[in-house]
């Protein structure tokens, strides 16, 4: 048997075929086009998503027809940024907005779409029968039941139209427990529960691929379509974040931390977001450090060097913690997903500023590069300390992203966190793999830990014991300087404090 995972973000759509062991059999991606829309946001036509999905599966058939023939389940994952508004016949009422000023202000994609349609074309808004996320729209197109479920939504309350709680939470319409639509929130949005899909666990089977499409792609048996989930939950599933304490740290353009937990916190944690996992009875905590790898790239552009050159210079000149401090900009508020592209916050008019502190005449390029590595590590520790202070365990942490190629950067991070860190072996571990795993779970009934395993460990990086005390002192200095300067830099409206 084989499994197909499909992941849609605003830039591209990706398909991944796996076998029962999770081994990649074929993979492909196709670009998606955005067009400028009103109020500064980009727009996409869901018909383009569908055309790209069909072309993507056609390409996978060319790559490995045998693997596609053996597909038993299809899982979908995607961003929740662009809600699809449908009439009672399943027709799209308007282009799907992505980002823009409304999203940057925390209004939410669904509220922004409804407000725009209410102002421009109230008669069309009156035809609204059903609202779907992008991945749910594609699932219903694959099942060829879009018109049926949209018509049923208007008449009966959307039997057959479903989404997962994690994706639904992006619309800010769930009750505090995240299990049902909130009547008060629906009233504020001028919506009814009949216009929204029912909530189902991401691992539940909900439909079957239409016979016409199954024959087109030569699939021998009936193909189950699972509920699927949002981008962050799919990424966690692909990385094997199943048990409490399992997590990942990303040293990419934006640095971020993502940790699995068995319980939702009693109250929101400063600078962090709690999301429903795709797996039952599990939650995810997430926090971001804007301009992590991007800060190193900026320094490289200013110095005429590549980031890899800077990390090499920092490694060659390393003698212990530097006197220079780098303060990354704070995360935007309200919190937005730090994952690139889909769900990423639109840039504010004036981006929060970063800062170097403690510069002197001997502060050359290697020392500045080391300061960036150390500043990002301190900022990630600040997020992790907040989690620990609220009872969230950090036990098996992976490090991914381009910055993970710098041994020094990972060693500094391990020292700050006082944790051994795992470097995963090269492979395909993204949201498309998470979607394929959800497809397998929806059919097999196997327990999630059996299927959702972590990537093989290439190397384990331990804290630098000879520099532990010095890095502890550097972190205390980082916190003191951050609290003193926060709110005083251009574009920085963050409130002081908030750490552990």
C-alpha positions in Angstrom: 0.0 0.0 0.0 1.0 3.6 -0.5 -0.2 6.9 0.8 -0.4 10.4 -0.8 0.1 13.6 1.2 -0.8 16.9 -0.4 0.2 20.2 1.2 -1.0 23.6 -0.1 0.6 26.9 0.8 0.3 30.3 -0.8 3.4 29.8 -3.0 3.1 26.1 -4.1 1.3 22.8 -3.8 3.4 19.8 -2.9 2.6 16.1 -3.2 4.4 13.2 -1.6 3.9 9.5 -2.0 5.1 7.2 0.8 5.0 3.5 1.6 3.9 1.9 4.8 7.2 2.6 6.5 7.1 6.3 5.5 9.8 6.1 2.9 9.4 8.7 0.1 8.5 7.0 -3.2 7.9 10.2 -5.3 7.6 13.9 -4.6 6.8 17.0 -6.7 5.7 20.6 -6.3 3.9 23.1 -8.6 3.8 26.8 -8.1 0.7 28.8 -7.3 0.2 32.4 -8.5 -1.0 35.3 -6.4 -2.5 38.4 -8.0 -2.7 41.8 -6.3 -6.0 42.5 -4.6 -7.7 45.3 -2.7 -6.3 46.7 0.6 -2.8 45.5 -0.1 -3.5 41.7 0.1 -2.7 39.1 -2.5 -5.5 37.0 -3.9 -5.8 33.5 -5.4 -8.6 31.7 -7.3 -9.5 28.3 -5.8 -9.9 27.0 -9.4 -6.2 27.4 -9.8 -5.6 25.3 -6.7 -7.7 22.5 -8.2 -6.0 22.7 -11.6 -2.6 22.5 -9.8 -3.7 19.5 -7.7 -4.8 17.5 -10.7 -1.6 18.4 -12.6 0.5 17.5 -9.5 -1.1 14.0 -9.2 -0.6 13.5 -12.9 3.1 14.3 -12.5 3.4 11.8 -9.6 1.7 9.2 -11.8 4.5 9.9 -14.4 7.1 9.6 -11.7 5.9 6.4 -10.2 2.7 4.9 -11.7 3.1 1.8 -9.6 3.2 3.6 -6.3 0.2 5.8 -7.3 -1.8 2.7 -8.3 -1.4 1.3 -4.8 -2.6 4.4 -3.0 -5.2 3.6 -0.3 -5.5 7.0 1.3 -5.0 10.7 0.6 -4.3 13.3 3.4 -4.4 17.0 2.9 -2.8 19.9 4.9 -2.7 23.6 4.3 -2.8 27.1 5.6 -5.9 28.6 7.0 -5.2 32.0 5.8 -7.6 32.1 2.9 -11.2 31.0 3.6 -13.2 29.8 0.6 -16.7 31.2 0.5 -19.3 29.1 -1.4 -22.9 29.5 -2.5 -25.5 26.8 -2.2 -24.3 25.2 -5.5 -20.7 25.0 -4.5 -19.6 28.0 -6.5 -16.8 30.3 -5.2 -18.3 33.7 -4.4 -15.0 35.7 -4.5 -11.3 35.4 -4.8 -9.5 34.2 -1.7 -7.5 37.0 0.1 -4.1 36.2 1.6 -2.5 38.5 4.1 -2.8 42.3 3.9 -3.5 45.0 6.4 -6.4 43.3 8.0 -4.3 40.2 8.8 -1.4 42.3 10.1 -3.9 44.0 12.5 -5.0 40.6 13.8 -8.5 40.8 12.3 -8.2 37.3 10.8 -8.6 36.1 7.3 -12.2 35.1 7.6 -13.3 38.3 9.2 -11.4 40.3 6.5 -13.1 38.3 3.7 -16.5 38.8 5.1 -16.0 42.5 5.7 -14.8 43.1 2.2 -17.7 41.2 0.6 -20.2 42.8 3.0 -19.0 46.3 1.9 -18.6 45.6 -1.8 -21.4 43.1 -2.7 -23.9 42.4 0.1 -26.2 40.7 -2.4 -23.5 38.1 -3.1 -22.8 37.7 0.6 -26.4 36.8 1.1 -25.8 33.7 -1.1 -23.1 32.4 1.3 -23.9 28.8 2.2 -20.6 27.3 3.3 -17.1 28.3 4.3 -14.1 26.0 3.8 -10.4 26.1 4.4 -8.2 25.6 1.2 -7.3 21.9 2.0 -11.0 21.1 2.8 -12.0 22.7 -0.5 -9.6 20.5 -2.3 -10.8 17.4 -0.5 -14.3 18.0 -1.6 -13.2 18.5 -5.1 -11.4 15.2 -5.0 -14.6 13.6 -3.7 -16.6 15.4 -6.3 -19.2 16.3 -3.7 -18.7 20.1 -3.4 -22.1 21.0 -4.8 -23.9 18.4 -2.6 -22.3 19.5 0.7 -22.8 23.2 -0.1 -26.4 22.7 -0.8 -26.8 20.5 2.3 -25.2 23.3 4.4 -27.9 25.7 3.4 -30.7 23.2 4.1 -29.5 20.9 6.8 -26.4 22.1 8.6 -23.5 20.8 6.5 -23.6 17.1 6.8 -20.4 15.9 5.0 -18.6 19.2 5.2 -15.9 18.9 7.8 -12.7 20.4 9.0 -10.3 19.8 11.9 -10.2 21.9 15.0 -6.7 23.1 14.4 -7.6 24.6 11.1 -10.8 26.0 12.4 -9.0 27.8 15.2 -7.4 30.1 12.6 -10.9 31.7 12.1 -11.2 32.7 15.8 -14.7 31.3 16.0 -14.2 28.3 18.4 -15.1 28.1 22.0 -12.3 28.3 24.6 -12.0 24.5 24.7 -11.6 24.4 20.9 -14.2 21.7 20.4 -17.2 23.6 19.1 -18.2 26.8 17.2 -18.7 29.6 19.7 -22.2 31.1 19.4 -21.1 34.5 20.6 -18.2 34.6 18.1 -20.6 33.5 15.3 -23.0 36.3 16.2 -20.2 38.9 16.1 -19.2 37.6 12.6 -22.9 37.5 11.5 -22.6 33.8 10.7 -24.5 30.7 11.6 -23.2 27.2 12.5 -24.9 25.9 9.4 -22.5 27.9 7.2 -19.5 26.2 8.8 -18.2 22.7 8.5 -18.5 20.2 11.3 -15.4 19.5 13.4 -13.7 16.1 13.1 -10.3 14.8 14.3 -7.6 15.2 11.7 -7.1 11.4 11.7 -10.7 10.6 10.8 -11.7 9.2 7.4 -14.5 11.4 5.9 -14.9 10.7 2.2 -13.6 8.7 -0.8 -11.9 9.7 -4.0 -14.4 9.9 -6.8 -14.5 6.9 -9.1 -13.8 9.2 -12.1 -10.5 10.4 -10.6 -9.6 7.0 -9.2 -9.8 5.6 -12.7 -7.9 8.5 -14.2 -4.9 7.8 -11.9 -5.2 4.0 -12.1 -5.8 3.4 -8.4 -6.9 -0.2 -7.9 -9.0 0.1 -4.8 -11.2 2.6 -3.1 -9.2 5.6 -1.8 -10.0 7.1 1.6 -9.9 10.9 2.0 -9.0 11.9 5.6 -9.9 15.1 7.4 -6.4 16.5 7.3 -5.1 19.5 9.2 -3.4 22.8 9.1 0.2 23.5 8.3 1.8 23.7 11.8 0.1 20.5 13.0 1.1 18.7 9.7 4.7 19.8 10.2 4.6 18.4 13.8 3.2 15.1 12.5 5.8 14.9 9.8 8.6 15.5 12.4 7.3 12.9 14.8 6.3 15.3 17.6 4.0 12.9 19.3 4.9 12.6 23.0 5.0 15.6 25.4 8.4 17.2 25.4 9.2 16.3 21.8 10.0 19.4 19.8 11.9 21.2 17.1 13.9 24.4 17.0 14.3 26.0 13.6 17.4 28.1 12.7 15.9 29.4 9.4 15.1 32.9 8.2 12.7 33.2 11.1 13.7 31.1 14.2 11.0 29.3 15.9 10.3 26.6 18.5 7.5 24.0 18.4 6.9 21.6 21.3 4.2 18.9 21.7 2.3 18.8 25.0 -0.5 16.7 26.5 -2.5 19.6 27.9 -3.6 23.1 26.9 -2.3 25.8 29.3 -4.8 27.3 31.6 -3.9 30.8 30.2 -2.0 32.1 27.1 1.7 32.3 27.6 3.4 35.6 26.6 4.9 35.6 23.2 3.7 32.0 22.5 0.7 30.4 20.8 -1.0 27.1 21.7 -2.5 25.1 18.9 -4.4 21.9 18.6 -2.3 19.1 17.3 -3.5 16.9 14.5 -3.2 13.9 16.8 -5.9 13.4 19.5 -5.5 14.8 23.0 -2.4 16.7 22.1 -1.4 20.3 21.8 1.4 22.3 20.3 3.2 25.3 21.7 4.9 27.7 19.3 7.0 30.8 19.5 9.0 32.8 17.0 12.2 34.8 16.8 11.9 37.1 13.7 15.0 37.6 11.6 17.1 34.8 13.0 18.8 33.5 9.9 17.7 36.7 8.1 19.8 38.7 10.5 22.9 36.7 9.5 21.9 37.2 5.9 21.6 41.0 6.5 25.1 41.1 8.1 26.4 39.1 5.2 25.0 41.6 2.6 26.4 44.5 4.5 29.9 42.8 4.6 29.8 41.3 1.1 29.8 37.8 2.5 27.5 34.7 2.5 26.0 33.5 5.8 28.0 30.3 5.6 31.2 32.5 5.4 30.1 34.3 8.5 29.4 31.2 10.5 32.8 29.8 9.4 34.5 33.0 10.6 32.7 32.9 13.9 33.8 29.2 14.3 37.4 30.0 13.5 37.6 33.0 16.0 35.6 31.4 18.8 37.1 31.7 22.3 33.9 31.7 24.3 30.9 34.0 24.7 31.5 37.4 23.1 31.2 40.8 24.7 29.0 42.1 21.9 25.2 41.4 22.2 22.8 41.1 19.4 19.1 41.7 20.1 16.8 40.2 17.5 13.5 42.1 16.9 10.5 40.9 19.0 7.8 38.8 17.4 4.8 40.7 16.0 1.7 40.9 18.2 -0.9 39.5 17.8 1.0 36.3 17.3 1.2 35.0 13.7 2.6 31.7 12.4 6.4 32.0 12.0 6.3 29.4 9.2 7.4 30.9 5.9 4.8 31.9 3.3 1.4 30.6 4.4 0.1 32.0 7.6 3.1 34.3 7.9 2.3 37.7 9.2 2.2 40.6 6.8 5.0 43.0 7.4 4.0 46.0 9.4 4.7 49.5 8.0 7.7 49.8 10.3 9.4 46.5 11.1 10.6 46.1 14.8 14.3 46.9 15.0 17.2 44.7 16.0 20.2 46.1 17.8 23.9 45.5 18.5 25.0 46.4 22.0 28.5 46.6 23.5 30.4 47.3 20.3 34.1 48.4 20.6 37.0 49.1 18.3 37.9 45.4 18.2 34.3 44.4 17.2 35.3 42.9 13.8 33.1 40.8 11.4 33.7 37.4 13.1 32.7 38.9 16.5 29.6 40.5 15.0 28.7 37.1 13.4 29.2 35.3 16.7 27.0 38.0 18.4 24.1 37.2 15.9 24.4 33.5 16.6 24.4 34.1 20.4 21.6 36.6 20.3 19.2 34.3 18.4 20.1 31.5 20.8 19.3 33.7 23.8 16.0 34.7 22.2 15.0 31.1 21.6 16.0 30.2 25.2 13.7 33.0 26.4 10.8 31.3 24.7 11.8 27.9 26.0 12.2 29.2 29.5 8.6 30.5 29.4 7.4 27.0 28.4 9.4 25.4 31.2 8.1 27.9 33.8 4.6 26.8 32.9 5.2 23.1 33.2 5.9 22.3 29.5 8.7 19.7 29.2 11.5 20.0 26.7 13.2 16.6 26.3 13.9 15.5 22.7 14.5 18.6 20.6 15.5 18.5 17.0 17.3 21.4 15.2 16.4 22.1 11.6 16.9 24.9 9.1 19.9 26.2 7.2 21.5 27.5 10.4 21.7 23.9 11.7 24.6 23.4 9.3 26.7 25.6 11.7 28.0 23.3 14.4 28.9 26.4 16.5 25.4 27.8 16.3 23.8 24.5 17.5 26.4 24.1 20.3 25.7 27.7 21.5 21.9 26.9 21.4 22.5 23.6 23.3 24.5 25.4 25.9 21.9 28.0 26.4 19.1 25.5 26.7 21.2 23.0 28.8 19.9 20.2 26.5 21.4 17.7 24.1 20.1 18.6 20.6 19.4 16.2 17.7 20.4 16.9 14.1 18.1 14.8 11.9 19.4 13.0 8.9 18.6 14.5 5.5 15.2 13.6 4.2 11.6 14.7 3.6 10.0 15.7 6.9 7.7 18.5 6.1 3.9 19.1 6.1 3.3 16.9 3.0 4.8 13.9 5.0 2.5 14.8 7.9 -0.5 14.8 5.5 0.6 11.3 4.1 0.9 10.0 7.7 -2.6 11.3 8.5 -3.9 9.4 5.5 -2.3 6.3 6.8 -3.7 6.8 10.2 -7.2 7.3 8.8 -7.2 3.9 7.1 -4.9 1.7 9.2 -6.2 2.4 12.7 -2.6 2.0 13.9 -1.5 4.1 17.0 0.1 7.5 16.0 3.5 6.7 17.7 3.9 3.7 15.4 3.5 5.8 12.2 4.6 9.3 13.3 8.2 8.5 14.1 10.9 11.1 14.4 13.6 11.3 11.6 16.8 9.3 12.1 19.4 11.2 14.2 22.5 12.1 12.2 24.3 13.7 15.2 23.7 14.7 18.8 25.1 18.0 19.9 25.8 18.5 23.6 26.2 21.7 25.6 29.7 23.2 25.9 30.5 22.3 29.5 33.6 24.6 29.7 31.5 27.6 28.7 28.2 26.9 30.5 28.7 29.4 33.3 29.8 32.2 30.9 26.8 31.6 28.7 24.5 31.7 31.7 26.0 35.1 32.6 25.6 36.3 28.9 21.9 35.3 29.0 21.3 37.3 32.2 22.9 40.3 30.5 20.8 39.7 27.4 17.6 39.7 29.4 18.6 42.8 31.3 19.5 44.8 28.2 16.4 43.5 26.3 14.1 44.6 29.1 15.8 48.0 29.2 15.6 48.7 25.4 12.4 46.9 24.5 9.8 49.5 23.4 12.5 52.2 22.7 13.7 51.0 19.2 12.0 52.0 16.0 8.9 50.0 15.3 9.2 48.1 18.6 5.9 48.4 20.5 6.5 45.3 22.7 6.0 45.6 26.4 8.9 45.1 28.7 9.3 41.9 30.6 7.3 38.8 29.9 10.1 36.2 30.4 10.7 33.7 33.1 
